[in-house]
Amino acid sequence: MSILIIGGDKISHIQSMLEDLGAKNINHWDARKKSSAPKKKIPIDTDCIVMLTSFLNHNTMLKYKTQAKKYKIPFICAKRSISCVYEEYVRVMDLKDCASCYADCESYKNAK
């Protein structure tokens, strides 16, 4: 599974958690520069888009949300916290909520 994360600066904990949940390829656009992110096109192999809302303006979010719907790519809007991203990812991707077993993963323990 290929995931595109838009927003945020340091996403190592989120990236580790998504890899634990089966993501093989994770692309990250920090969207720090206002002009850079809105000009980029979603990679063709993207299976899911994660938008970290604390770091994105409304126009950027609207653009990628519209594109995701057009190409039928699931998208997640969450704050930067690992727990928010996890809860939304499990809900949107229709995964079994494995919070009890996930709490035993090394990546999760290190993120705390």
C-alpha positions as CSV (number, residue, x, y, z in Angstrom):
1,M,0.0,0.0,0.0
2,S,1.3,3.4,-0.9
3,I,0.3,6.4,1.3
4,L,0.8,10.1,0.7
5,I,1.1,12.3,3.8
6,I,0.5,16.0,3.3
7,G,1.5,18.4,6.0
8,G,3.6,18.2,9.1
9,D,7.4,18.3,9.6
10,K,8.5,15.4,11.7
11,I,6.3,12.4,10.9
12,S,8.6,9.5,11.9
13,H,6.2,8.1,14.5
14,I,3.2,8.3,12.2
15,Q,5.3,6.7,9.4
16,S,6.3,3.8,11.7
17,M,2.7,3.3,12.8
18,L,1.5,3.2,9.2
19,E,4.3,0.8,8.2
20,D,3.2,-1.5,11.1
21,L,-0.4,-1.4,9.6
22,G,0.9,-2.5,6.2
23,A,2.0,0.6,4.3
24,K,4.9,-0.3,2.0
25,N,5.6,3.1,0.4
26,I,5.1,6.4,2.2
27,N,5.6,9.8,0.5
28,H,5.6,12.9,2.6
29,W,5.0,16.5,1.4
30,D,5.6,18.9,4.3
31,A,3.7,21.7,2.5
32,R,5.8,24.3,4.4
33,K,6.0,26.6,1.4
34,K,2.5,27.8,0.4
35,S,3.3,27.6,-3.3
36,S,4.8,24.2,-3.5
37,A,2.2,21.7,-2.2
38,P,-0.8,22.9,-4.3
39,K,1.2,22.5,-7.5
40,K,2.1,18.9,-7.0
41,K,0.0,16.1,-8.4
42,I,-0.9,13.0,-6.5
43,P,1.3,10.1,-7.5
44,I,-0.5,7.5,-9.6
45,D,0.2,4.6,-7.2
46,T,-1.3,6.3,-4.1
47,D,-3.7,4.1,-2.2
48,C,-4.5,6.6,0.6
49,I,-3.9,10.2,1.4
50,V,-3.3,11.4,5.0
51,M,-3.7,15.2,5.5
52,L,-2.4,16.6,8.7
53,T,-4.8,19.5,9.2
54,S,-2.8,21.4,11.7
55,F,-0.3,22.2,9.0
56,L,-2.4,22.8,5.9
57,N,-4.4,25.8,4.7
58,H,-8.0,25.3,3.5
59,N,-7.3,25.7,-0.2
60,T,-4.6,23.0,-0.2
61,M,-6.9,20.6,1.7
62,L,-9.8,21.3,-0.6
63,K,-7.7,20.7,-3.7
64,Y,-6.4,17.3,-2.5
65,K,-9.7,16.3,-1.1
66,T,-11.4,17.0,-4.4
67,Q,-8.7,15.1,-6.3
68,A,-9.0,12.1,-3.9
69,K,-12.7,11.9,-4.5
70,K,-12.3,12.2,-8.2
71,Y,-9.8,9.3,-8.3
72,K,-11.7,7.4,-5.6
73,I,-8.6,7.4,-3.2
74,P,-9.5,7.2,0.5
75,F,-8.4,10.2,2.4
76,I,-7.9,10.9,6.1
77,C,-8.0,14.3,7.8
78,A,-6.4,14.3,11.2
79,K,-4.4,16.4,13.6
80,R,-0.7,15.6,13.8
81,S,-0.9,13.2,16.8
82,I,-0.3,9.5,16.2
83,S,-3.5,8.6,18.0
84,C,-5.7,10.8,15.8
85,V,-4.1,9.4,12.6
86,Y,-4.4,5.8,13.8
87,E,-8.1,6.2,14.7
88,E,-9.0,7.8,11.4
89,Y,-6.9,5.3,9.4
90,V,-8.5,2.3,11.0
91,R,-12.0,3.9,10.4
92,V,-11.5,5.0,6.8
93,M,-9.6,1.9,5.7
94,D,-12.1,-0.3,7.4
95,L,-9.5,-2.2,9.4
96,K,-10.2,-4.2,12.5
97,D,-9.5,-1.9,15.4
98,C,-6.5,-3.6,16.8
99,A,-5.6,-1.0,19.5
100,S,-5.1,-3.7,22.1
101,C,-2.6,-5.7,20.0
102,Y,-1.1,-2.5,18.5
103,A,-0.2,-1.3,22.0
104,D,2.2,-4.2,22.2
105,C,4.1,-3.1,19.1
106,E,7.6,-1.8,19.6
107,S,7.0,1.2,17.4
108,Y,3.9,2.2,19.5
109,K,5.8,1.9,22.7
110,N,8.7,4.0,21.4
111,A,6.3,6.7,20.2
112,K,5.0,7.3,23.7
